[in-house]
Amino acid sequence: MISLVKKLLIKTICVVLVGYTSTRIDAQETRTNSSIAETLKPENNVFFVEYSHSPTSYIFLGKTPYSSSQRTSIGYITPNTIPFFIGYLNFSARLHPIIEYTYSKRDAGGSLDTIRGWSLDPFGLSSTVQFNKTTHLRNTVYGGFTIMPYTFPTDKGRRLNFNFELQSTIEQAFGKQFVLSFGGALHHISNAQTGKQNPGIDSIYMLLRLSYLVD
């Protein structure tokens, strides 16, 4: 009988110790994840200007080769966020005038044409990965539309086109209010099958951005 009691007592102590240890580990993980999330949570309104250039286009989703473009951008990243795993997603929007879009016009024998227009990306989500106190990796997804002065990129295309972009940049802070970023982006533009022809264009942009942080 005494032996049975000892065995039950030992088992009870083991169960209590295992449960206590598990609780401490879970609590520590929760605190650690919370600390990481709070560290990554942005606290600033971000205004930025940007320049990007694509030397040529690639056949991926679009069908128009030999296209190059340059554009400037002004944009905004809000401190308002939505939780995403242990970090946060920021909302972003930008307006970028197209300085020059040179493209192969398929219905003109592939001859090159140049056009200028306006793009607005009101739907942007970005997240950051912190390397150290002053350096981050920012990944952003943009969606929006582009207005051209005439049908683009063929005569049976449309003036209104839609664009989608995946962007990744390295951000380096200078002081408390300025951030210099450089990186690349994969950009797709097409009329989403709303025109008689939909020869969209895929471009890879190299970009440089200067941001100003406001508390």
N, C-alpha and C positions, 0 to 999 in steps of 0.2 A: 504493500500500500504506500509506504513512504517513498519507495522507488518510483512508483507511478506519479506521485505528487511532484517529485523532483523533475521528472521528465516533462510534465505539464508546465511546471514553472519555468524551466529552461526554454521550452517552446514559446511560452508567452513573452518572455524577455526578448527572444530573438525576433518575434513578430513586431513588438513595440519598437525595437531598435531599427529594423528595416523600414518600418513605416515612418519613423522620425527622420531617418537619413534621406529617404525619398522626398519627404516634404521639404527638407532643407534644400535639396538639390533643385527641386522644381521652383521653389521660391527664389533661389539664387539666379536661375535661368530667367525667370520672369523679370527680376530687377535688372539683370544684364541687358536683356532685350529692350526693356523700357528705356534704359540709359542710352543705348545705341540709337533708338528711335528718336529720343529727345535731342540727341546730338545732331542727327541728320535733319531734324525738322527746321525748315528755313524760317527766318524771322524778318526778312526784308522784302520790300517791293523792289523789283529789278526792272530798270529801263535799259534798253540796249540799242545800239546801231551795229549793222553788220554788212559785210561785203562778201559775195560768193561768186565763184567762177567755175564753169564746167567746160573743159576743152573739147569734149565730144560726147555723143550719145551712144547708148548701148542697146542692142536688141534684147529686151527682157519681156516686159509686158507690152511696150510700145513697138511700133513698126517703122519708125522714121530714123534712119541712120545719119551720120555726119552732121550732127547739130551741136552748136556751141552756144553758150549764153553767159551773160553777166547780170547781176542784180544787186541792189542795195536793199536793206531792210531796217525798219524801226519796229521795236516790239516791246512787250511787257510780260513779266513773269510775276504772278501774284503769290504772296505768302500763304494764301488760302490753299489748303491741301486736303487730300483724301488718303487714309491709311493704305499702305501697300506693303504686305509682309512686315518687315521690321523697319521700313522707311516710309516715305511719303511721296505722293505724286503732286506736282504743282500744275496749276492751270497757266497756259500761256497763249498769247495771240501776237500776230505780227502783220505788218503791211509792207510789201516789198515791190517797188517799181522795177520793172524789167528794163535795164539799160539797153540791152541788145540781145535779141534771140535770132541767131542765124541757123536756118534749117534747110534740109533737102526737101524741095517741093515735088512730091511724087507726080502730080498731074501736070507738071511743067517739065517733064523729062528728067527730073532729079536735079534741076538747077537750084542754086542756093538763093534763098530769099531772106531778108532781114526785117524783123518786126519789133515793136516795143509795146509794152502793155503794163497792166497792174494786177498784182495778186494780193489776195487777202486770206490769211489763215486764221480764222477765229477759234479753231478747235485744236488746241495743243495741250499735251500732257508730257511732263518731264520728270525725271527722277535723278538724284545725284548719288554718287559713291564717293565717300571722303577718303582721300589718300593721306592727307595730313591737315593741319590747321588752315593752310592757305591754298591747297590744291585739291580739285574735285574732278570727277568725270561726270558729265551731264549727258543723259540720253533722252531724246525728245521725239515725239511723234506729232506731226502736224497734218491737218486736213483743211482744205479750203477751195477757193475757186480763182480763176484768172479771166480777166476781160481783155480781149484783143481788139484792135481797131477794124480788123476784117477777119474773115474765116481763116482758121488755122488748124492744122498745118497743111491742109489742102483746100481747094475751092469748095469741096463738099463736106468740109468739117464744120466747125461752129466758132463763133466769136467767144461764147462762154464755154470755158473748159474747167475741169475739176482737177485738183492736184493733191498728192499724198506724198509725205516725206518722212524718212527715217534719218535722224541726225544724231551724231555723237561728237562731243567736244571735250577737250581738256581745259579746265578753268584755273587760272592762276590769279589770286588776289594780290592787289597792290594797295597797301594801306587798308583803311576800313571801308572805303566806298567804291573802289574801282576794281574791276575784274577783266582780265584779258583772256580771250578764249580762241582756240583754233581747233579745227577738226574737219570732218567730212559729212556728206549727206547723200543718200540715194533718193532721187526725186522722180516722181511719175506724174505726167500731165496727159489728160485725154478728155474727150467729151462724154465718156461713160455711155457710149452707144446711143446718144441722143441725136447725132448727126447722120447723114447718109454714109459718111465714111468716118472711121475712128482710128486714124493712124497715130496713136499716142507717141510720146517721146519719154525715154528714160535717160536720166542724166546723173552723173556723179559729180557733186560740187565739192570744191575745197573752200573753206570759209574762215573768216577772221571776224571776231566780234569784240566790241568794247561795251561793258555793262557798268551801270551806275546804280549803287545800292542806296535805298532810302529806308530809314527805320520806320 
